[in-house]
Amino acid sequence: MIRGSDRALIVRVDTGTAELIPDPDLPDAWLLKLNGTAQSHVDLNDPTLIAFDYIRRFADVIDAVSPSGALDVLHLGGGALTLPRCLSVLRSGSRQRVVELDRALAELVTTRLPLDDPDIELIIADARAALEQAEPASADVIVADIFTGNKVPPHVSTVEFAQAARRVLRPGGWYLANIMDVAPLTTARRQAATLREVFTQVAVVADAALLRGRGTGNLLVVAGDDPEGIRKLTRRIAADPTRARVEHGPRLADFIRTAQPRRDG
């Protein structure tokens, strides 16, 4: 663990250059940058204190759509393990598997920002390969936060990938994906169209301004088969002070427009 240091740590990892930068306002809090882009923030003293809105929104969505108690969660994409750390507190006893492609990055994070929860398992693998090898009906929630630069790799954003995710989810389970996009939100629209080919309930959660085509930001795409989960999510986001909005049903169809599902090949 990095303690008593006010200097950034810069390390060469498999996918480029990682930086661990101390938070000037919080002791034992760290910002992870990957190739110059802010990727994760972790407060070792309070894992539930989340600096990035989209990760907080992941936690809020999981809380809204999933039953209370411990969960089995499959995380595709690791970073600094911010969300798994948070869920280990909010959903004590949850069994979490985290798939990370970059072995050197995973070693940096677990060495310098170690985990205290033995129920968090870190797996070094490609996200799609790990998903396809996972046991059927073994997860309550799948979280996909997978990027090459600021783009979601094509092989983890297709109909076939979504079908693999649905196979791994238990009945009533949920698939959540993070997308970074800019107007006209082409990537997000296509991902929503893709997931709608596989799941009966699909919603997009994002700041209202971003949905209106202003700026660049993160959108969460939520997919499952439980209408009540979407109703709970809509009520939860309606109370969100960040002015987020849920696009679902007819509004989702308007959002998708003419976007076509992405398929392998």
Number of C-alpha atoms within 10 A of each C-alpha: 12 16 11 9 11 12 10 14 15 14 15 14 18 13 15 13 14 24 23 25 18 24 16 10 7 11 15 19 22 22 18 23 19 21 15 12 12 14 17 21 26 26 22 20 11 13 20 19 15 19 14 14 12 20 20 17 19 20 18 15 23 24 18 19 24 18 13 11 11 17 20 19 23 28 25 25 22 25 23 24 24 23 22 27 22 21 22 22 14 17 16 14 17 19 20 25 20 22 26 23 19 18 16 17 24 22 14 19 20 14 12 14 21 15 16 10 16 10 16 20 13 18 19 16 17 15 23 18 12 17 23 15 11 17 12 15 14 15 25 21 25 25 21 24 19 24 16 9 12 11 12 19 12 14 15 20 24 22 21 18 24 24 15 18 27 23 18 24 24 16 14 16 25 28 24 21 22 22 22 18 21 18 15 15 21 12 18 25 23 21 23 27 24 24 27 21 17 20 18 12 19 27 24 24 24 22 19 15 14 20 23 11 13 14 12 15 17 18 23 24 24 27 26 25 17 17 14 12 21 23 13 16 22 22 12 16 20 14 11 14 7 12 12 19 20 24 20 19 13 9 13 18 16 12 20 22 12 11 17 14 18 20 14 11 6
